[in-house]
């Protein structure tokens, strides 16, 4: 998996490059924490299916 990901940041209100802050394997897939370096907004993805940024 990549160490960075382009994603919309709701705090910065613009597209930003998020950096992988941490990851671990679990029974659902790889859980990855992503952080915006400009404002420290973060979200979590699990595998390809779960993305907590949609709930923000």
Secondary structure, DSSP 8 states (H G I E B T S, - for coil): --SEEEEEETTTTEEEEEEEEEEEEETTEEEEEEEETTT--EEEEETTTEEGGGG-
